[in-house]
Protein backbone atom coordinates (compact mmCIF):
# COMPACT_ATOMS: atom_id res chain seq x y z
CA UNK A 1 0.00 0.00 0.00
CA UNK A 2 1.26 3.49 -0.89
CA UNK A 3 2.44 6.04 1.72
CA UNK A 4 2.23 9.81 1.36
CA UNK A 5 4.95 12.33 2.27
CA UNK A 6 4.08 16.05 2.23
CA UNK A 7 7.11 18.34 2.55
CA UNK A 8 8.03 22.02 2.17
CA UNK A 9 11.67 22.26 3.32
CA UNK A 10 14.96 20.38 3.02
CA UNK A 11 14.73 19.42 6.72
CA UNK A 12 11.36 17.77 6.06
CA UNK A 13 12.78 16.12 2.94
CA UNK A 14 15.58 14.63 5.05
CA UNK A 15 12.95 13.38 7.49
CA UNK A 16 10.96 11.85 4.64
CA UNK A 17 14.04 10.03 3.30
CA UNK A 18 14.91 8.65 6.73
CA UNK A 19 11.30 7.58 7.38
CA UNK A 20 11.10 5.81 4.03
CA UNK A 21 14.26 3.88 4.88
CA UNK A 22 13.44 3.04 8.51
CA UNK A 23 9.85 2.04 7.76
CA UNK A 24 11.00 0.11 4.65
CA UNK A 25 8.42 1.87 2.46
CA UNK A 26 8.60 0.86 -1.19
CA UNK A 27 5.56 2.59 -2.72
CA UNK A 28 5.69 6.36 -2.18
CA UNK A 29 3.85 9.52 -3.13
CA UNK A 30 5.93 12.65 -2.49
CA UNK A 31 4.02 15.95 -2.51
CA UNK A 32 6.11 19.13 -2.47
CA UNK A 33 5.18 22.76 -1.85
CA UNK A 34 8.53 24.52 -1.54
CA UNK A 35 9.91 27.98 -2.20
CA UNK A 36 12.77 28.74 -4.58
CA UNK A 37 15.24 29.02 -1.69
CA UNK A 38 14.63 25.36 -0.80
CA UNK A 39 14.29 23.93 -4.31
CA UNK A 40 17.99 23.28 -4.99
CA UNK A 41 18.55 21.21 -1.84
CA UNK A 42 15.25 19.34 -2.17
CA UNK A 43 16.00 18.45 -5.80
CA UNK A 44 19.46 17.25 -4.82
CA UNK A 45 18.04 15.11 -2.02
CA UNK A 46 15.44 13.56 -4.34
CA UNK A 47 18.14 12.66 -6.85
CA UNK A 48 20.60 11.44 -4.19
CA UNK A 49 18.06 9.25 -2.38
CA UNK A 50 16.36 7.98 -5.56
CA UNK A 51 13.35 5.75 -6.18
CA UNK A 52 10.49 8.12 -5.36
CA UNK A 53 7.66 6.46 -7.27
CA UNK A 54 5.41 9.47 -7.70
CA UNK A 55 6.22 13.16 -7.19
CA UNK A 56 3.66 15.98 -7.26
CA UNK A 57 4.78 19.62 -7.08
CA UNK A 58 2.01 22.00 -6.08
CA UNK A 59 1.81 25.67 -7.05
CA UNK A 60 4.24 27.84 -5.12
CA UNK A 61 2.19 31.03 -4.87
CA UNK A 62 -1.14 29.72 -3.65
CA UNK A 63 -2.39 27.45 -0.91
CA UNK A 64 -6.06 27.56 -1.93
CA UNK A 65 -8.16 27.21 -5.05
CA UNK A 66 -9.06 24.87 -7.88
CA UNK A 67 -5.66 23.16 -8.16
CA UNK A 68 -5.80 22.07 -4.50
CA UNK A 69 -9.43 20.99 -4.81
CA UNK A 70 -8.64 18.81 -7.83
CA UNK A 71 -5.54 17.32 -6.16
CA UNK A 72 -7.35 16.35 -2.96
CA UNK A 73 -10.32 14.88 -4.84
CA UNK A 74 -7.93 12.78 -6.91
CA UNK A 75 -5.94 11.55 -3.89
CA UNK A 76 -9.10 10.72 -1.92
CA UNK A 77 -9.82 7.87 -4.35
CA UNK A 78 -6.95 5.75 -2.96
CA UNK A 79 -6.10 4.15 0.38
CA UNK A 80 -2.71 4.77 2.05
CA UNK A 81 -0.57 3.09 4.69
CA UNK A 82 1.08 6.15 6.26
CA UNK A 83 0.90 9.93 5.98
CA UNK A 84 4.04 11.86 6.94
CA UNK A 85 3.85 15.65 7.24
CA UNK A 86 4.83 18.62 9.35
CA UNK A 87 2.19 20.00 11.72
CA UNK A 88 1.00 23.09 9.86
CA UNK A 89 -2.31 24.36 8.39
CA UNK A 90 -1.88 23.54 4.70
CA UNK A 91 -1.29 19.87 5.58
CA UNK A 92 -4.97 19.84 6.60
CA UNK A 93 -5.82 18.98 2.99
CA UNK A 94 -4.22 15.57 3.47
CA UNK A 95 -4.65 15.00 7.22
CA UNK A 96 -8.38 15.73 7.16
CA UNK A 97 -9.31 14.18 3.81
CA UNK A 98 -7.11 11.22 2.84
CA UNK A 99 -7.82 7.62 3.81
CA UNK A 100 -4.66 6.52 5.66
CA UNK A 101 -3.93 4.12 8.51
CA UNK A 102 -1.43 6.17 10.52
CA UNK A 103 -0.27 9.79 10.75
CA UNK A 104 3.33 10.65 11.62
CA UNK A 105 4.58 14.17 12.29
CA UNK A 106 7.94 15.02 10.71
CA UNK A 107 10.39 17.32 12.50
CA UNK A 108 9.85 21.07 12.32
CA UNK A 109 13.07 22.15 13.97
CA UNK A 110 12.80 23.28 17.57
CA UNK A 111 9.04 23.72 17.11
CA UNK A 112 8.76 19.92 17.36
CA UNK A 113 9.34 20.21 21.11
CA UNK A 114 6.43 22.66 21.52
CA UNK A 115 4.17 20.61 19.23
CA UNK A 116 4.80 17.39 21.16
CA UNK A 117 4.26 19.22 24.45
CA UNK A 118 0.96 20.65 23.17
CA UNK A 119 -0.21 17.25 21.98
CA UNK A 120 0.61 15.59 25.27
CA UNK A 121 -1.23 18.33 27.20
CA UNK A 122 -4.35 18.56 25.00
CA UNK A 123 -4.53 15.18 23.26
CA UNK A 124 -5.03 16.81 19.86
CA UNK A 125 -3.43 18.94 17.14
CA UNK A 126 -6.75 20.02 15.66
CA UNK A 127 -5.95 23.75 15.37
CA UNK A 128 -2.55 23.13 13.81
CA UNK A 129 -4.26 21.07 11.12
CA UNK A 130 -7.02 23.58 10.41
CA UNK A 131 -6.61 25.31 7.05
CA UNK A 132 -7.77 28.73 8.25
CA UNK A 133 -7.99 28.64 12.07
CA UNK A 134 -4.33 27.70 12.32
CA UNK A 135 -3.48 31.02 10.68
CA UNK A 136 -6.42 32.98 12.11
CA UNK A 137 -7.73 33.72 8.62
CA UNK A 138 -11.30 35.04 8.58
CA UNK A 139 -13.49 37.00 6.21
CA UNK A 140 -15.54 36.72 3.03
CA UNK A 141 -12.73 35.19 0.93
CA UNK A 142 -12.16 32.32 3.36
CA UNK A 143 -15.89 31.78 3.94
CA UNK A 144 -16.36 31.45 0.18
CA UNK A 145 -13.46 29.01 -0.19
CA UNK A 146 -14.84 26.96 2.68
CA UNK A 147 -18.29 26.77 1.02
CA UNK A 148 -16.80 25.72 -2.31
CA UNK A 149 -14.67 23.07 -0.63
CA UNK A 150 -17.63 21.82 1.42
CA UNK A 151 -19.76 21.48 -1.72
CA UNK A 152 -16.97 19.25 -3.10
CA UNK A 153 -16.69 17.30 0.18
CA UNK A 154 -13.26 18.71 1.05
CA UNK A 155 -12.80 19.18 4.82
CA UNK A 156 -10.72 22.05 6.14
CA UNK A 157 -11.32 21.22 9.82
CA UNK A 158 -11.52 17.88 11.59
CA UNK A 159 -10.58 16.59 15.05
CA UNK A 160 -6.96 15.40 14.87
CA UNK A 161 -6.38 13.23 17.91
CA UNK A 162 -4.52 10.17 16.62
CA UNK A 163 -0.99 11.48 16.12
CA UNK A 164 2.46 9.84 16.10
CA UNK A 165 5.93 11.38 15.71
CA UNK A 166 8.96 10.45 13.61
CA UNK A 167 11.66 12.60 15.13
CA UNK A 168 15.36 12.99 15.89
CA UNK A 169 14.36 14.50 19.25
CA UNK A 170 14.17 12.19 22.23
CA UNK A 171 10.48 12.51 23.08
CA UNK A 172 8.67 10.26 25.57
CA UNK A 173 6.32 7.46 24.54
CA UNK A 174 2.89 7.39 26.08
CA UNK A 175 -0.12 5.15 25.80
CA UNK A 176 -1.40 4.31 22.31
CA UNK A 177 0.91 6.75 20.51
CA UNK A 178 4.40 6.39 19.08
CA UNK A 179 7.52 8.52 19.05
CA UNK A 180 9.75 6.76 16.53
CA UNK A 181 13.38 7.86 16.80
CA UNK A 182 14.99 9.03 13.58
CA UNK A 183 18.40 7.34 13.75
CA UNK A 184 19.82 9.01 10.60
CA UNK A 185 20.30 5.70 8.79
CA UNK A 186 20.44 7.32 5.35
CA UNK A 187 22.63 10.26 6.40
CA UNK A 188 25.11 7.89 8.06
CA UNK A 189 25.31 5.97 4.78
CA UNK A 190 26.78 9.12 3.16
CA UNK A 191 29.67 9.26 5.62
CA UNK A 192 33.05 8.31 4.26
CA UNK A 193 36.10 7.41 6.33
CA UNK A 194 36.83 11.05 7.10
CA UNK A 195 39.24 11.88 9.90
CA UNK A 196 38.42 14.28 12.68
CA UNK A 197 39.81 17.73 11.96
CA UNK A 198 42.87 18.54 14.01
CA UNK A 199 42.50 22.28 13.78
CA UNK A 200 41.75 25.50 15.55
CA UNK A 201 38.39 25.88 13.83
CA UNK A 202 35.06 26.39 15.56
CA UNK A 203 31.96 26.18 13.38
CA UNK A 204 29.39 28.63 14.73
CA UNK A 205 25.88 27.90 13.48
CA UNK A 206 23.71 30.93 12.87
CA UNK A 207 20.01 31.18 13.54
CA UNK A 208 17.10 33.25 12.20
CA UNK A 209 16.17 34.88 15.51
CA UNK A 210 16.25 38.37 13.99
CA UNK A 211 14.10 37.48 10.97
CA UNK A 212 11.73 35.60 13.30
CA UNK A 213 11.46 38.71 15.52
CA UNK A 214 12.79 36.94 18.60
CA UNK A 215 15.71 39.34 19.07
CA UNK A 216 16.81 42.65 17.60
CA UNK A 217 19.99 42.40 15.54
CA UNK A 218 22.00 44.47 18.04
CA UNK A 219 21.07 42.01 20.81
CA UNK A 220 21.93 38.99 18.66
CA UNK A 221 25.21 40.72 17.80
CA UNK A 222 25.97 41.11 21.53
CA UNK A 223 25.56 37.35 22.04
CA UNK A 224 27.79 36.56 19.06
CA UNK A 225 30.40 38.99 20.34
CA UNK A 226 30.41 37.23 23.72
CA UNK A 227 30.81 33.89 21.93
CA UNK A 228 33.74 35.26 19.88
CA UNK A 229 35.40 36.39 23.12
CA UNK A 230 34.88 32.92 24.60
CA UNK A 231 36.77 31.46 21.62
CA UNK A 232 39.27 34.31 21.33
CA UNK A 233 42.12 32.00 20.33
CA UNK A 234 40.08 30.11 17.74
CA UNK A 235 39.22 30.64 14.10
CA UNK A 236 35.43 31.05 13.89
CA UNK A 237 33.60 29.97 10.76
CA UNK A 238 30.09 31.34 10.90
CA UNK A 239 27.48 29.27 9.03
CA UNK A 240 24.49 31.58 8.51
CA UNK A 241 20.85 30.59 8.41
CA UNK A 242 19.28 31.12 4.99
CA UNK A 243 17.09 33.89 6.39
CA UNK A 244 19.91 35.99 7.81
CA UNK A 245 20.38 39.40 6.22
CA UNK A 246 23.46 39.88 4.00
CA UNK A 247 24.15 43.37 5.38
CA UNK A 248 24.13 42.00 8.91
CA UNK A 249 26.46 39.17 7.91
CA UNK A 250 28.93 41.74 6.58
CA UNK A 251 28.86 43.43 9.99
CA UNK A 252 29.71 40.12 11.68
CA UNK A 253 32.51 39.56 9.19
CA UNK A 254 33.96 43.02 9.67
CA UNK A 255 33.48 43.67 13.39
CA UNK A 256 33.84 40.15 14.82
CA UNK A 257 36.31 38.79 12.24
CA UNK A 258 34.02 35.85 11.46
CA UNK A 259 34.68 33.92 8.30
CA UNK A 260 31.29 33.46 6.65
CA UNK A 261 30.77 29.97 5.28
CA UNK A 262 27.49 29.65 3.37
CA UNK A 263 25.89 26.28 2.83
CA UNK A 264 25.56 24.88 -0.63
CA UNK A 265 22.78 22.55 0.52
CA UNK A 266 22.40 22.43 4.31
CA UNK A 267 24.82 22.05 7.21
CA UNK A 268 24.52 18.30 7.62
CA UNK A 269 24.87 17.52 3.92
CA UNK A 270 27.71 19.97 3.33
CA UNK A 271 29.90 18.42 6.04
CA UNK A 272 29.17 14.91 4.77
CA UNK A 273 29.60 15.64 1.07
CA UNK A 274 32.82 17.59 1.72
CA UNK A 275 34.09 14.58 3.68
CA UNK A 276 34.62 16.77 6.75
CA UNK A 277 34.57 15.64 10.37
CA UNK A 278 34.34 18.86 12.41
CA UNK A 279 36.07 18.91 15.79
CA UNK A 280 34.05 21.70 17.39
CA UNK A 281 30.55 23.02 16.58
CA UNK A 282 28.70 25.66 18.56
CA UNK A 283 25.68 27.95 18.34
CA UNK A 284 22.70 29.28 20.27
CA UNK A 285 19.40 27.62 19.32
CA UNK A 286 19.49 25.44 16.24
CA UNK A 287 18.06 22.13 15.11
CA UNK A 288 21.39 21.44 13.43
CA UNK A 289 23.14 21.21 16.81
CA UNK A 290 21.00 18.16 17.64
CA UNK A 291 21.21 16.53 14.21
CA UNK A 292 24.97 17.00 14.02
CA UNK A 293 25.37 15.48 17.47
CA UNK A 294 23.62 12.40 16.10
CA UNK A 295 26.03 12.25 13.15
CA UNK A 296 29.32 13.32 14.78
CA UNK A 297 29.14 11.70 18.19
CA UNK A 298 32.81 12.38 19.05
CA UNK A 299 32.74 16.10 18.18
CA UNK A 300 32.46 18.83 20.79
CA UNK A 301 29.02 20.38 20.30
CA UNK A 302 27.78 23.09 22.63
CA UNK A 303 25.54 26.14 22.79
CA UNK A 304 25.17 29.55 24.41
CA UNK A 305 22.15 31.45 25.68
CA UNK A 306 20.88 34.87 24.66
CA UNK A 307 20.33 37.76 27.07
CA UNK A 308 16.87 36.62 28.14
CA UNK A 309 15.83 40.19 29.06
CA UNK A 310 16.20 41.09 25.37
CA UNK A 311 14.03 38.28 23.98
CA UNK A 312 10.63 39.46 22.72
CA UNK A 313 8.25 38.71 25.59
CA UNK A 314 5.86 36.28 23.84
CA UNK A 315 8.81 34.18 22.60
CA UNK A 316 10.61 33.75 25.94
CA UNK A 317 8.93 30.53 27.04
CA UNK A 318 9.66 28.79 23.73
CA UNK A 319 13.33 29.79 23.86
CA UNK A 320 13.69 28.66 27.49
CA UNK A 321 12.14 25.29 26.54
CA UNK A 322 14.69 24.94 23.72
CA UNK A 323 17.54 25.68 26.16
CA UNK A 324 16.25 23.00 28.53
CA UNK A 325 15.98 20.46 25.76
CA UNK A 326 19.39 21.18 24.21
CA UNK A 327 21.04 21.03 27.63
CA UNK A 328 20.06 17.36 27.90
CA UNK A 329 22.19 16.40 24.90
CA UNK A 330 24.85 19.04 24.27
CA UNK A 331 27.14 21.20 26.41
CA UNK A 332 25.65 24.44 27.77
CA UNK A 333 28.04 27.37 28.13
CA UNK A 334 25.84 29.78 30.07
CA UNK A 335 26.61 33.46 29.52
CA UNK A 336 26.00 36.07 32.23
CA UNK A 337 24.85 39.40 30.79
C-alpha positions as CSV (number, residue, x, y, z in Angstrom):
1,X,0.0,0.0,0.0
2,X,1.3,3.5,-0.9
3,X,2.4,6.0,1.7
4,X,2.2,9.8,1.4
5,X,5.0,12.3,2.3
6,X,4.1,16.1,2.2
7,X,7.1,18.3,2.5
8,X,8.0,22.0,2.2
9,X,11.7,22.3,3.3
10,X,15.0,20.4,3.0
11,X,14.7,19.4,6.7
12,X,11.4,17.8,6.1
13,X,12.8,16.1,2.9
14,X,15.6,14.6,5.0
15,X,13.0,13.4,7.5
16,X,11.0,11.8,4.6
17,X,14.0,10.0,3.3
18,X,14.9,8.7,6.7
19,X,11.3,7.6,7.4
20,X,11.1,5.8,4.0
21,X,14.3,3.9,4.9
22,X,13.4,3.0,8.5
23,X,9.8,2.0,7.8
24,X,11.0,0.1,4.6
25,X,8.4,1.9,2.5
26,X,8.6,0.9,-1.2
27,X,5.6,2.6,-2.7
28,X,5.7,6.4,-2.2
29,X,3.8,9.5,-3.1
30,X,5.9,12.6,-2.5
31,X,4.0,16.0,-2.5
32,X,6.1,19.1,-2.5
33,X,5.2,22.8,-1.8
34,X,8.5,24.5,-1.5
35,X,9.9,28.0,-2.2
36,X,12.8,28.7,-4.6
37,X,15.2,29.0,-1.7
38,X,14.6,25.4,-0.8
39,X,14.3,23.9,-4.3
40,X,18.0,23.3,-5.0
41,X,18.6,21.2,-1.8
42,X,15.3,19.3,-2.2
43,X,16.0,18.5,-5.8
44,X,19.5,17.3,-4.8
45,X,18.0,15.1,-2.0
46,X,15.4,13.6,-4.3
47,X,18.1,12.7,-6.8
48,X,20.6,11.4,-4.2
49,X,18.1,9.3,-2.4
50,X,16.4,8.0,-5.6
51,X,13.3,5.8,-6.2
52,X,10.5,8.1,-5.4
53,X,7.7,6.5,-7.3
54,X,5.4,9.5,-7.7
55,X,6.2,13.2,-7.2
56,X,3.7,16.0,-7.3
57,X,4.8,19.6,-7.1
58,X,2.0,22.0,-6.1
59,X,1.8,25.7,-7.0
60,X,4.2,27.8,-5.1
61,X,2.2,31.0,-4.9
62,X,-1.1,29.7,-3.7
63,X,-2.4,27.5,-0.9
64,X,-6.1,27.6,-1.9
65,X,-8.2,27.2,-5.0
66,X,-9.1,24.9,-7.9
67,X,-5.7,23.2,-8.2
68,X,-5.8,22.1,-4.5
69,X,-9.4,21.0,-4.8
70,X,-8.6,18.8,-7.8
71,X,-5.5,17.3,-6.2
72,X,-7.4,16.4,-3.0
73,X,-10.3,14.9,-4.8
74,X,-7.9,12.8,-6.9
75,X,-5.9,11.5,-3.9
76,X,-9.1,10.7,-1.9
77,X,-9.8,7.9,-4.3
78,X,-7.0,5.7,-3.0
79,X,-6.1,4.1,0.4
80,X,-2.7,4.8,2.0
81,X,-0.6,3.1,4.7
82,X,1.1,6.1,6.3
83,X,0.9,9.9,6.0
84,X,4.0,11.9,6.9
85,X,3.8,15.6,7.2
86,X,4.8,18.6,9.3
87,X,2.2,20.0,11.7
88,X,1.0,23.1,9.9
89,X,-2.3,24.4,8.4
90,X,-1.9,23.5,4.7
91,X,-1.3,19.9,5.6
92,X,-5.0,19.8,6.6
93,X,-5.8,19.0,3.0
94,X,-4.2,15.6,3.5
95,X,-4.6,15.0,7.2
96,X,-8.4,15.7,7.2
97,X,-9.3,14.2,3.8
98,X,-7.1,11.2,2.8
99,X,-7.8,7.6,3.8
100,X,-4.7,6.5,5.7
101,X,-3.9,4.1,8.5
102,X,-1.4,6.2,10.5
103,X,-0.3,9.8,10.7
104,X,3.3,10.7,11.6
105,X,4.6,14.2,12.3
106,X,7.9,15.0,10.7
107,X,10.4,17.3,12.5
108,X,9.8,21.1,12.3
109,X,13.1,22.2,14.0
110,X,12.8,23.3,17.6
111,X,9.0,23.7,17.1
112,X,8.8,19.9,17.4
113,X,9.3,20.2,21.1
114,X,6.4,22.7,21.5
115,X,4.2,20.6,19.2
116,X,4.8,17.4,21.2
117,X,4.3,19.2,24.4
118,X,1.0,20.7,23.2
119,X,-0.2,17.3,22.0
120,X,0.6,15.6,25.3
121,X,-1.2,18.3,27.2
122,X,-4.4,18.6,25.0
123,X,-4.5,15.2,23.3
124,X,-5.0,16.8,19.9
125,X,-3.4,18.9,17.1
126,X,-6.8,20.0,15.7
127,X,-6.0,23.7,15.4
128,X,-2.6,23.1,13.8
129,X,-4.3,21.1,11.1
130,X,-7.0,23.6,10.4
131,X,-6.6,25.3,7.1
132,X,-7.8,28.7,8.3
133,X,-8.0,28.6,12.1
134,X,-4.3,27.7,12.3
135,X,-3.5,31.0,10.7
136,X,-6.4,33.0,12.1
137,X,-7.7,33.7,8.6
138,X,-11.3,35.0,8.6
139,X,-13.5,37.0,6.2
140,X,-15.5,36.7,3.0
141,X,-12.7,35.2,0.9
142,X,-12.2,32.3,3.4
143,X,-15.9,31.8,3.9
144,X,-16.4,31.5,0.2
145,X,-13.5,29.0,-0.2
146,X,-14.8,27.0,2.7
147,X,-18.3,26.8,1.0
148,X,-16.8,25.7,-2.3
149,X,-14.7,23.1,-0.6
150,X,-17.6,21.8,1.4
151,X,-19.8,21.5,-1.7
152,X,-17.0,19.3,-3.1
153,X,-16.7,17.3,0.2
154,X,-13.3,18.7,1.1
155,X,-12.8,19.2,4.8
156,X,-10.7,22.1,6.1
157,X,-11.3,21.2,9.8
158,X,-11.5,17.9,11.6
159,X,-10.6,16.6,15.1
160,X,-7.0,15.4,14.9
161,X,-6.4,13.2,17.9
162,X,-4.5,10.2,16.6
163,X,-1.0,11.5,16.1
164,X,2.5,9.8,16.1
165,X,5.9,11.4,15.7
166,X,9.0,10.4,13.6
167,X,11.7,12.6,15.1
168,X,15.4,13.0,15.9
169,X,14.4,14.5,19.3
170,X,14.2,12.2,22.2
171,X,10.5,12.5,23.1
172,X,8.7,10.3,25.6
173,X,6.3,7.5,24.5
174,X,2.9,7.4,26.1
175,X,-0.1,5.1,25.8
176,X,-1.4,4.3,22.3
177,X,0.9,6.7,20.5
178,X,4.4,6.4,19.1
179,X,7.5,8.5,19.0
180,X,9.8,6.8,16.5
181,X,13.4,7.9,16.8
182,X,15.0,9.0,13.6
183,X,18.4,7.3,13.8
184,X,19.8,9.0,10.6
185,X,20.3,5.7,8.8
186,X,20.4,7.3,5.3
187,X,22.6,10.3,6.4
188,X,25.1,7.9,8.1
189,X,25.3,6.0,4.8
190,X,26.8,9.1,3.2
191,X,29.7,9.3,5.6
192,X,33.1,8.3,4.3
193,X,36.1,7.4,6.3
194,X,36.8,11.0,7.1
195,X,39.2,11.9,9.9
196,X,38.4,14.3,12.7
197,X,39.8,17.7,12.0
198,X,42.9,18.5,14.0
199,X,42.5,22.3,13.8
200,X,41.8,25.5,15.6
201,X,38.4,25.9,13.8
202,X,35.1,26.4,15.6
203,X,32.0,26.2,13.4
204,X,29.4,28.6,14.7
205,X,25.9,27.9,13.5
206,X,23.7,30.9,12.9
207,X,20.0,31.2,13.5
208,X,17.1,33.2,12.2
209,X,16.2,34.9,15.5
210,X,16.3,38.4,14.0
211,X,14.1,37.5,11.0
212,X,11.7,35.6,13.3
213,X,11.5,38.7,15.5
214,X,12.8,36.9,18.6
215,X,15.7,39.3,19.1
216,X,16.8,42.6,17.6
217,X,20.0,42.4,15.5
218,X,22.0,44.5,18.0
219,X,21.1,42.0,20.8
220,X,21.9,39.0,18.7
221,X,25.2,40.7,17.8
222,X,26.0,41.1,21.5
223,X,25.6,37.4,22.0
224,X,27.8,36.6,19.1
225,X,30.4,39.0,20.3
226,X,30.4,37.2,23.7
227,X,30.8,33.9,21.9
228,X,33.7,35.3,19.9
229,X,35.4,36.4,23.1
230,X,34.9,32.9,24.6
231,X,36.8,31.5,21.6
232,X,39.3,34.3,21.3
233,X,42.1,32.0,20.3
234,X,40.1,30.1,17.7
235,X,39.2,30.6,14.1
236,X,35.4,31.0,13.9
237,X,33.6,30.0,10.8
238,X,30.1,31.3,10.9
239,X,27.5,29.3,9.0
240,X,24.5,31.6,8.5
241,X,20.8,30.6,8.4
242,X,19.3,31.1,5.0
243,X,17.1,33.9,6.4
244,X,19.9,36.0,7.8
245,X,20.4,39.4,6.2
246,X,23.5,39.9,4.0
247,X,24.1,43.4,5.4
248,X,24.1,42.0,8.9
249,X,26.5,39.2,7.9
250,X,28.9,41.7,6.6
251,X,28.9,43.4,10.0
252,X,29.7,40.1,11.7
253,X,32.5,39.6,9.2
254,X,34.0,43.0,9.7
255,X,33.5,43.7,13.4
256,X,33.8,40.1,14.8
257,X,36.3,38.8,12.2
258,X,34.0,35.9,11.5
259,X,34.7,33.9,8.3
260,X,31.3,33.5,6.7
261,X,30.8,30.0,5.3
262,X,27.5,29.6,3.4
263,X,25.9,26.3,2.8
264,X,25.6,24.9,-0.6
265,X,22.8,22.5,0.5
266,X,22.4,22.4,4.3
267,X,24.8,22.1,7.2
268,X,24.5,18.3,7.6
269,X,24.9,17.5,3.9
270,X,27.7,20.0,3.3
271,X,29.9,18.4,6.0
272,X,29.2,14.9,4.8
273,X,29.6,15.6,1.1
274,X,32.8,17.6,1.7
275,X,34.1,14.6,3.7
276,X,34.6,16.8,6.8
277,X,34.6,15.6,10.4
278,X,34.3,18.9,12.4
279,X,36.1,18.9,15.8
280,X,34.0,21.7,17.4
281,X,30.6,23.0,16.6
282,X,28.7,25.7,18.6
283,X,25.7,28.0,18.3
284,X,22.7,29.3,20.3
285,X,19.4,27.6,19.3
286,X,19.5,25.4,16.2
287,X,18.1,22.1,15.1
288,X,21.4,21.4,13.4
289,X,23.1,21.2,16.8
290,X,21.0,18.2,17.6
291,X,21.2,16.5,14.2
292,X,25.0,17.0,14.0
293,X,25.4,15.5,17.5
294,X,23.6,12.4,16.1
295,X,26.0,12.3,13.1
296,X,29.3,13.3,14.8
297,X,29.1,11.7,18.2
298,X,32.8,12.4,19.0
299,X,32.7,16.1,18.2
300,X,32.5,18.8,20.8
301,X,29.0,20.4,20.3
302,X,27.8,23.1,22.6
303,X,25.5,26.1,22.8
304,X,25.2,29.6,24.4
305,X,22.1,31.5,25.7
306,X,20.9,34.9,24.7
307,X,20.3,37.8,27.1
308,X,16.9,36.6,28.1
309,X,15.8,40.2,29.1
310,X,16.2,41.1,25.4
311,X,14.0,38.3,24.0
312,X,10.6,39.5,22.7
313,X,8.2,38.7,25.6
314,X,5.9,36.3,23.8
315,X,8.8,34.2,22.6
316,X,10.6,33.8,25.9
317,X,8.9,30.5,27.0
318,X,9.7,28.8,23.7
319,X,13.3,29.8,23.9
320,X,13.7,28.7,27.5
321,X,12.1,25.3,26.5
322,X,14.7,24.9,23.7
323,X,17.5,25.7,26.2
324,X,16.2,23.0,28.5
325,X,16.0,20.5,25.8
326,X,19.4,21.2,24.2
327,X,21.0,21.0,27.6
328,X,20.1,17.4,27.9
329,X,22.2,16.4,24.9
330,X,24.9,19.0,24.3
331,X,27.1,21.2,26.4
332,X,25.6,24.4,27.8
333,X,28.0,27.4,28.1
334,X,25.8,29.8,30.1
335,X,26.6,33.5,29.5
336,X,26.0,36.1,32.2
337,X,24.8,39.4,30.8
